[in-house]
């Protein structure tokens, strides 16, 4: 079995699949916050894992913790997924390809796997929001990084004397664009900033399709007026799509 791990800034997302399964065809998947990392040992034990591919943007301490967690479960060290010049037909046009976050490269791979031959914008709405462009020819063109929805809301509360902390999960529908209540006005503005960045990218490419993923995707995607798919775990889909193109034995992928 193949274990796929996306270690982000807030949560660890994972999926388990047969070695020959199609990307996204998983037998189990889940997510835990960093503080509950120890729960993963029980989730992964007994699954017959023989290989693991990990994208980690959460720093060296997280890599060390995951290494220790995986050591008793694997016959060989995990593969640490990194960005590179080219993989699976995706060409990395970043000025320094190795500097591109592994999660962004994996998300682009996942998007291209699911919608080949299209101009794509890949928006991952997490702790940070990344909005990246992939051409129909398979070029990762670059993108934007902005504070995620939660960071935007928190910054307003921390940086002002009278504005309250607003949580997007408190409501099921977005407020009016021109809100008549302070909490609604904060949420409206931050949602508009997120959606506006994505729509600006779609217009500039121009995009045939936008793929939206991440923890805040359910809050942002309904505001988009461009063709879009909302998909969970696009980074894991990309890691899964990359698996056949990576050697099965090195510690670094």
N, C-alpha and C positions, 0 to 999 in steps of 0.2 A: 504494500500500500504506500501511497505517496502522501506526505504531509506538506501542506502549503501554509506559510505563516506570513502575515502582514503585521509587523510591529510598528504601529503608528505612534503619534505623540500622546495619545490618550488611551487607546485600547489596543489589545492584541487580537487580531482577527485570524481565524484559521479554518482550514477545510482538509478533509481526508478523501482520497479518491483512489480507485484501482489504477495501477501504473499505466494502463492503456486506455483509460477513460477519456472521453472528449472534454475539453475545457468547460468547467462549470457543472459537470456531471459528478457530484460529490455524494458520498455515503453519509457524511456527517460534517457539520460546520458549526461555528460558534464564535463568540467574542467575550473577552473579559477586560475590565480596566486594569491598568498596571498594578494597582494595589492588590489584585486578586490573582496574580500570576500563578501562584501555587495550585490553583484549581485545574490548571491545564494538565498536570501530570496524571490526574485521575481520568480526564477526558481522553487522553491519548494512549494510556496504558491498555494493553490487550487488543490494540487495533491492528497489530501486525505490520507496523510501519517499518519499511526498509530504506526509505529515502526521504529527506526533507529539504525543501527549498524555502529560504527565509529572506524576505525583504525587511530590513531594519533601518528606520530613520529616527529611532528613539535613543541613539547614543551607545557608547561603549559599555556602559553599565548594563544596559538591557541585553546587549549581545552576550556578555558574560553570564547573565542570569539564564538566558535561553540555552546557551551552550551547556551549562550545568544541568538544566532541566531535561535536555534531549539526550545527554550522554548515555543514560541507562536504557534508553528506548531504541537507539539506532545502532546498526552494525558499523557505521562510519560517521564522521562528523557531518553536520548539516552543510548544505551549499548556501553561501551568503550571496544572494543575488545583487548584482551591481549593474549600473548602466554601462553600455559599451557603444562602440561605433555603429554596429549593426547586429541585429539578431532577428531571426524568423521573418526576414523581409522588411523589417523596420529599420530605417537609416536615421541615426541620431545626428541632427544638424546643430546641436548645442555647440557653442564656441569651444568649450572643453567638455567633450562627451562624458567623461568620468565624473564631472561635477554635478550632472543632472541627478536629482534624487531617484533612488532605486524604485520608489513607489510610483513616481510619475512615469518612468520608463515602462514599468510593468503595467500601469493603467493604460498607457497608449497601446501596448501589445495586446491587452485584453480587448480594447475597443476595436482595433483593426481585425482581430480574430472574429469578433461578432458581426462587424459590418465592413467587410473588405471592399476595396475599390471605391470608397467614399471619402470626401473631405469631411473630417470629423473634428469637433471640439469635444474635449474630454474634461469635464468639470468634476473635481472631487471636493466635496464640501465637508471638510473635517475641522480639526483645530485650526488649520489654515485652509483656505480655499485655493486650489490650483486650477487654472484654466489653460489648457494646452491644445495646440493645433497639430493635427496629423493630416497630411495630404493624401489624396486618392492614390498617388504613386508610392506611398509608404515612407514619406519623410516626416520625421518628428521635427517640426519647425521651431518650437519654443513655446513660451507661454507667459502667464502672469501668476504671481503669488500675492495674495492679499489676506488680511485677517479673516478667519472664519466667522460665521454668524455669532457664535458664542463669545469669541474674543471681542468683536465689535460691540456687542451689548454690554459686556463686562467693562470695556474701556470707558464707555460713556458713564457708567455708574461710578467707577473709581476716579475718573478724571474731572467730575463736575460736583458742585456742591448740592444740587437739588434734584438731579435726575435719578430715578430709581433703577434698581436692577430688574431687568425684564428677562424672563425665560421663554423661549419660543414654544416650549412644550406645554405652556399653560393654555393654549387655544388650539382649536382644530381648523380654523380658517384664518386666512390672513386679514389684517385690518384694512380699512379703506386706505388708498394711497394718501389722501389728504385727511389724516385722522383728526378727530376732535377730542382726543384724550392723550395725555402725555405718554403713558405707557404704550398706547397704540401707535403714537407718532414715532417713538423710538424704534419699535419693531418694524413699522412700515419703512422707515428710512434705511435700516440695516438690511432688510430683505430686498429693497429696491437696489441697494448698492451691490449686493451679491448677484441678483438677477441681471442688473445692468451690465456688470463686467462680463458675464457669460454671453449676453446678447450682443455686446459690442464685439466680442471675439468671433461670434458666429457671422456677424455682418462683414467683418474684415477679411475672413478667410476666402470666400464665403463658404459656410458649412452646409453640407447636405443633411447632417444630423448632429445633434449634441447628445452625448451620453453623460448622465449626471449620477454621481454616486457619493457615498459618504454619509456620516451621521446626520447632517443637516439637509440632505437631499430632499427629504419629504417636505420640508418647509420652503425650500427654494424652488424646486422644479415646478410646482403648480403655477408660479408666477411667470414662467417663460412663455413667450409667444412664438418661439421657434420650434421646429420639429425636434423632439427629444425623446429619449428613453431614460427611465429611471431604473438603475440596476444596482443591486447590492454587491459589494465586494468585487469591484472591477479590478482591483490590484491582484486579488487571488485568481481571478480568471486569467490575467496576464501571466502570472507565475505558472499556472497550469499550461497555458499555451506555449510557454518557453521551455517547459520540461523536456520535450523530445529533442530540443536543439542544444541542450546542455549535456556535457559529459556526466556520466553517472557517478564518478568517483572523486572528483576534486572537492576540497573543502570550500572553495570559492567558486561561485558561478558568475 
